């Protein structure tokens, strides 16, 4: 019994045995609460680990959590101090998240979370963590779990779980080390991605003037003077060309993350009608306003086509191209919420038709926006946000690559 990918050149067989035969003890305080101990949670102290902050692969220190003081810790944990590298596992809501204690701090093992004390002559903790995160084991746990939508696993269920593992502790260590490295890389990229996304959101709110103002809160060095107010119709031109000659059959949709994207790529199917000759034909570099609201887009979304040379859109969209303004500047201006006030003022109050904001094209093009007087400043702002987008996109791509690699290895390195 050997997996597709192995570390052991001698190709030693793996063995199959009950999971719990590798476990010295399960630490489980199911049902324990501070109230039952005559105590209460604190704002600071020892972090309580629960299904809220034990994620798959790491402890989320930014998640909402409880803390306990010294007395609560001692009454709760007794002599069961968790150690660095120890495997913790969520038993329900969600079932199956696996992480390891990341440092030498002390933690309280709280609701819906258990910890394993391993038999060190049989299994390595890094390997156990990886094993429990494999899709094969998750599927087995799901079949053994109880409950409907909210699956849960008990110690009795775990006693019925059999696992395959190498007898060589050296091979276990090598496998565990590989996946720990992958997890560390993923955590680092995800943390950096979150920081870049947060920076972008902050800068979008500060690098464009607020309503009634003519200078932004944060400005790129080397530029001064007030910005000027323009109407969209003065700096753009409406696009109404139809796809009469079927120049394109790529039906597009607007995605918050990907912008204008092929419907088949996004939905895995085509939503548009078979005949798209009556649709608008949009070309690369042109903008589209989708009046349909969604999460984070209460007044719809305005995106530029960057991914393809052309595509088609329903005539419910409003299309335009930048004429007397830097296109990159306009792209990022419409990623902020500075335009919301103008659009909401000219939209029919409370009027939505099948989820679409009721705004006429003439009113939309009559909306006002404030832009830098100098083209160079527009370009500098557009360039700043484009560079941020490149960083964000490169991190997202790297995360996708690493997650794909990890998934493949979890499939091929376990039986």
HUPEFEN-V367695 format. One line per field, one symbol per residue. ss: DSSP state (@ for helix, = for strand, . for the rest). psi: psi as a letter, one per 40 degrees, with the letter a starting at -180 (. if undefined). A space follows every 50 residues. Layout:
# HUPEFEN-V367695
ss=???
psi=???
This chain:
# HUPEFEN-V367695
ss=.............=====@@@@======......@@@....=...====. ...=....=.......==.@@@@@@@@.........======..====== .......==...======......@@@@@@@@@.@@@@@@@@@@.=.... .=..@@@@@..=====..@@@@@@@@@@@@@@@@@@@@@@@@@@@@@@@@ @@@@@@.....................====@@@@====..=........ =====...====@@@@@............====...====.=.=..=... ====.....====....=====....@@@@@@@......@@@@@@@.... .==..==...@@@@@..====...@@@@@@@@@@@@@@@@@@@@@@@@@@ @@@@@@@@@@@@...
psi=hhidhidhdefiiiihihdeeehdihhhfhehidddefaiiidibhhhha edehigeihheeihiiiiaddddddddbeghiiheihihheifihehhii heaeiiihhahfhiihhiheediiddddddddeidddddddddeiiibdg iihiddddeehiihiidhdddddddddddddddddddddddddddddddd ddddeeehiiheieiidhihieiiiiiihiiddeeihihehifdefdieh hiihiddeahihddddeeihdiidhedeiihhiheiihhhehiihegdfa ihiihddidiiiiieeihiiihdfihdddddddeeiededdddddeihhe hhhfehhghiddddeeiiihiidhdddddddddddddddddddddddddd dddddddddddeei.
